[in-house]
Amino acid sequence: MIDSRLAAQRKAMGNLPLDRGLQKTSTYIVPCFLFVELVIMAGTVLLAYYFEYTDTFPVHIQGFFCFDKAYSKPYPGPEDNSKASPVLVYSLVTAIPTVTILIGEVTSFFVKTEGAQEKTIVTADCCYFNPLLRRIVRFLGVYSFGLFTTTIFANAGQVVTGNQTPHFLSACKPNYTALGCQSPLQYITERRACTGNPYVVASARKSFPSKDAALSFYSAIYTVMYVTLVFRTKGTRLMKPTLCLVLLSLAVLVGVVRVTEHRNHWNDVLAGFVTGGAIAVFLVSCVINNFQPTQIAMPMPPPPPPQQRPEPSIGLPLLSLPRVESPLEKLSGLQAPGLPYSEIT
């Protein structure tokens, strides 16, 4: 029945090849990719660079209380000395989703049948866009965009709020005598209150939200949703939950390390988790439609022509002749039931 239906659709399309009917022709993918998406991506990367490595956006300077114990934790050293250093975190958030998506898409491409694969012809009949390459570029491109977007949101929150880290006073090294600190309730608002390294002091004013926690949780949520929605494993029931829990545990571990090393507060880490998770869920559900393939509408065959009523044959019209009753019918009608024939006559 399926073969007959496909044959009928092929006939309705004008005897085109069957694969041509299952392909999606688009003349806007290449122009939109070159002049819209790449421009947006370049602007996002540039904005993240200005937030991260320049002083274009100055940090808001907040005051502090004298001898505040919440900001008097010992200085843990540079970020590179952390157990969850930025190099390690950035490597994990880049490598784990990339490897997972590559494995998933290559496996899915070779497992699916030819008719179930997504196909797209770019710019009419000029070229054929491989569905495997198209899906990989789409998913990794959206992931990269979300990675830089998470960085921008985290850096913007740190610059706007200017919340201090738990080791702020150890990095600031304020001169309490010159500031006249005599009571822990005295609030210091002088901009030149710190005598420590200006670069270290500026870094100690960027605590809310935690950027490392936001990036790690964004990477974990994006990868977990990909594994959950794309992988189809019928043989084992524990592979996907185990992989998802491992990814989430790594993200949570990054936040725990940030707190135990006195580099962030708990609320900073939780705010980072919410920021990264919200961006990942938004991109997966609203931008790439839960990793589902593009639905290609099959051309509907034209409706069959309306059935015409048969026309009467041209000839003499039928004449209605009078009905003539036979003598036997009259005789049988006059005969009463149960009476002999001799009585009637």
Secondary structure, DSSP 8 states (H G I E B T S, - for coil): -HHHHHHHHHHHTTS--HHHHTSEEESSHHHHIIIIIHHHHHHHHHHHHHHHHSSSS------EETT-GGG-------GGGSTT-HHHHHHHHHHHHHHHHHHHHHHHHHHS-GGGS--EEETTTTEEE-HHHHHHHHHHHHHHHHHHHHHHHHHHHHHHH----TTHHHHH---HHHHT--STT-EE--TT---S-HHHHHHHT--SS-HHHHHHHHHHHHHHHHHHHH---SS-SSHHHHHHHHHHHHHHHHHHHHHHTTSS-HHHHHHHHHHHHHHHHHIIIIISGGG----------------------SS-----------HHHHHHHHS-TT--HHHH-
